[in-house]
Amino acid sequence: RFLMIAALLALAASFASTPKPAYEPPEGLALIRDSYQFDNAEHPMTGLTPDSPGPHKLIVVVQAFDDLAYETEFGAHDFAFAVRRGALEKAVAMQGHGMVVVETPDFQLYPDNQGAVEFFAGNLSGSRDLICADWVRKSTGVIAGIHKLCARDDFDCSSGIALHGSSM
């Protein structure tokens, strides 16, 4: 009886330590997991591309401001990919283009917050300068991610890319 309990405990422990299965894209699609460096931080990029010889056209999905996203157990980027996954799967399968969600640097901070102190102090010009500078910084980060994606063999950006974003 003791041996049976010991065997069952060992078996239960092996199940408890088994990691959750990773996302598997539907047949005909390939998962892309990459990242880019900007402002001394690593920013993830996750998407799908046809599982066929490329290069493919690229559609970049810019991660939007979402105050709920960064509080999830899966992290903000995986949340942003997960809520768009179904649409990405359908678009890639139908269009034959690759679609990648690119994290915006400091996505959880809306750029207009940068000039708040100046705005309420009546320094509208100073406020505008800070806000515009933060928009430029965030955009420059996204462009760094796009450059890295376009350098991959599975994408052809020579005729341009499509860019999709919402909110921010």
N, C-alpha and C positions, 0 to 999 in steps of 0.2 A: 504494500500500500504506500509506504514512504517513497519507494522508487517511482511509483506512478505519479505522485504529487510532484516530485523533483523534476521528472520529465516534462510534465505539463507546465510547470513554472518556467523552465528553460524555453519551451516552445512559445509560451505567452510573451516572454521577454523578447524573443526574436521578432515577433509581430509588432510589439510596441516600438521597437527601434527601426522598423522599416519606414523609410521616408515616403512621403506622399509622391505618387507618380507625377512626373513633370508633364507639362502641357505637350500633347502630341498633335501636330497640325493634321488636318484631314489629308487623305490620300491625294497626291498631286501637288501638294504645297510643302514648302520647306520653311522651317523656323529660322529667323535671323536673331541672334543675340550679339550685340556689339556695344561699344561705348566710345565716347570721345572725351578728351581732356580740355577743360576750360576753367579759368580762374582757380587753378590749383585743386580742381575737383574732377572726379570722374562722373560723367553723365551717361546713363544707359540709353540704348536704342534697341527696340524690339519690334519685329515685324514678320512679314511673310513674303515669300516670293514663289513663283511657280517652280516646281521641282523638275525643271527641264533646262536644257542648255540655254544660256543667256547670251548676251546681256539683255536685261529687261528694262523698260521704262521705270522711273522711280516716282512714287507719290509719297511725300513726307507729311506725316501727321504731327503737328506741333502740340505738345502736351499743354493743356489749358490750366488756368488757375482753378483749383478745386480744393477748398479748405477741408473737405472730408478725406481726400485721397491720401494725404501724407500721414493720417492717423490709423490706417489699416494695418493689419498684421502682415500683409504682403508687400507693404511699401507702396509708395506713390506710383512709381513707374509701372509696376506689374498691375496695379489697379487701373491705370490709364489704358494699358493694353487690353486688360480683361474686359472692360466695358465696351471696347470697340472691336473685340475679337471677331464676333459674328459678322459684322459689316466688312471687316478686313478680309475674312475668309471668302465671302461672296464676291467682293470686288476683285480680289486677286484671281480667283477661279474664273470669273467671267471676262475680265479685261486682259489678263495675262501680264499685268504690271506688278512690280513689287511695291508693297506699302510698309512703311516703317514709322513707328511712333518714336519721336525724338524728344528727350526731356529738355525742357527750357531751364536754363540756369536760374536758381532761386524762384521756381515757379510758384511757390507758396506765398511769395511776397509780390503784391501787385505793384507795378512801377510807379503808379501815381502816389503811393505812400512816401516815396523818396522826398517829395517836395512839400509834405504836409506842414511841417513846422514853418517853413518860409511862407506858405500860402496863408496860414492863419495869423502870421505876423504882418501880413500886408505886402510882402515882397513877392509879387506875382511873377516878376521876371526871374528871380532866383529860383522860385518854385518850378517854373517851366523848364529852366535849364537842368535842374536835377532830375525831373521826370523824363525829359528827352534823353538825357545821358543814360539813364537806367534802361529805357527802351532799346537804345543802341547797343548797350552792353549785352542784354539778353538776346537780341537778334544776332549779334556777332557770335555768341555761343552756339546758337542753332545753326548758323552758317558753318561753323567749325565741324559740327556733326554731319551736315550735308556734304561738305568736302570729303570727309572720311568715307561716307557711303558711296559717293561718286568715284572714289578711287578703287572701289572693289570691282572685281571682274564680273560679278553678276548683275551690275547696273550699268546702263548707258545713259549718261546725262548730257550727251553732246547736243541734243536738240532741246534741252531744258528739262525741268522737273515740274511736277504739280505739287502745290503746297496747300494743305488743309489745316485749318485751326479754328478754334471757337473760344469764346469767352475772352481770355487775355488778348 
